[in-house]
Structure formats: C-alpha cells, structure tokens
Amino acid sequence: MGKPTVDRMLAGFKSFKAIYYEQRPERVKDLVDMGQKPEVLLIACSDSRVDPAILTNAEPGEMFVVRNVANLVPPYEPDENYHGTSAAIEFAVCDLKVRDIVVLGHECCGGISALVEHAETGKVPDRDFIGSWMSMARSCVEHGPDVEKVSRHSVRNSLNNLMTFPFVRERVEAGDLTLHGWWYGMKEGILWRFNSAKDTFEQGE
Ligand SMILES: [Zn+2]
C-alpha cells in the first residue's frame, strides 16, 4: 500500500518550502511585508481534480481564490445569511481591487450532474445543504439534459450574477474590471473561454 495522501502532502510542503523559502526568500518577504496584491479573483469548483493553481501554474500572491460546489456565484443578496462567496467577491473587488474575475467551470462536475438528475427524475438529494445551494443554477437545466451544456450555461449564469453586485457592475462599466468565463474540458485537457460578443465558448489551448 502506498503512503496515505496526508503523509505525501506533508512531504509536499517540504518541497514547497525549499522552493519558496530557500530559493526565493525575497519573494516571500515581499508577500509578507507588502501584503497580497493579486490581480485576479478566480471562482472555481471544490472538485479535487480542478485545483486552479495547478491548472494555471499560478504562484503565491497571484490569485485570490474562492472554491465552492460547482463554482457558483449567487446573486447579490445583502441580508443576514452567511454569504461566504459574496464576502470573498466583495473583499477581492472593493479592497484588493482585482482587475479580472474568472469563473472556472469544468467537465464532469458532480454538483451539476446532481442538478440535472434532480430536474430529470425529481429526486431530491438526501443532504442538508447541497440541494438549496445548487438550486441557484436551476434555470440552467432548461439547456439539459446534457450535463456539460448545463455546466457551461451555469458559468454564464454566474457571470450574470456577478453583474448584480453593484460594486462589480460599476467597475466593469468603468472599464477597470473584466469578467471571464472559462470551462475546463477535463477529458481532452482543453480550456474553453466564453466569448460574450458571440455568446459562445471558444476553444483555447
Ligand atoms: Zn465541479
């Protein structure tokens, strides 16, 4: 039997430390002394196969990341509920003043599959939170039953929801914040990018 993953992760931290603390200590010192100044807010799925830093080769300090089930952005709803994703968006836009927001969807998403299955069969997940969380993408199932098509529509839906945040809309309209919809085709290793002018996803690398 191989080593448990947590043991390999501890060893992984040692090699991370060797790279950043021993080979590039000035970079770490800058990040500590100057604080973080990421240019990008990236909203990704919690799925273990779609780690944004691994997929994009980003370095510490470059991306402010929110991960949740199915990379969903809720609509702007300032109330007494616990809005983790909205709080992160607010901090990234209003305080860190990121220049770009990327919503990164992906192929084979379990959250989107559950959403489509619910729409097809009426079966409600036997869970306390996932059903109501996924319901914010409910309008996307009209593009089903193709899960991957629904998944890409969900990225568009999240981009639309981002524009319901007044501080996002204001900066987008002023031209100093850009929204991006990306979709990772896991099977072929293709990053699709949403072209809003053509209202379609186009194949990148
Ligand atoms: Zn997912």
Boltz pocket constraint, residues with backbone or C-beta under 6 A from the ligand:
constraints:
  - pocket:
      binder: B
      contacts: [[A, 45], [A, 46], [A, 47], [A, 68], [A, 69], [A, 70], [A, 71], [A, 106], [A, 108], [A, 109], [A, 110], [A, 111], [A, 112]]
      max_distance: 6.0
